[in-house]
């Protein structure tokens, strides 16, 4: 009977050690997984920042007053209003 209780103690200790080891492995795997996600997210942020810079440059170029004036004249046939064409509202 004493040997059986002694064996159960070792089995319980072995089970606890196994459980702790599996928990450690699972935790390490989660850290690696989060590391991959973080790495890919940082790459995406870098790419999106580059695209944003390019879009800001394009926006600045397309909305420049000189370019808008040229486009209005070429595409729509608009010209700067003459003093007699402007009506001031009270």
Buried (B, 14 or more C-beta within 10 A) or exposed (E): EEEEEEEEEEEEEEEEEEEEEEEEEEEEEEEEEEEEEEEEEEEEEEEEEEEEEEEEEEEEEEEEEEEEEEEEEEEEEEEEEEEEEEEEEE
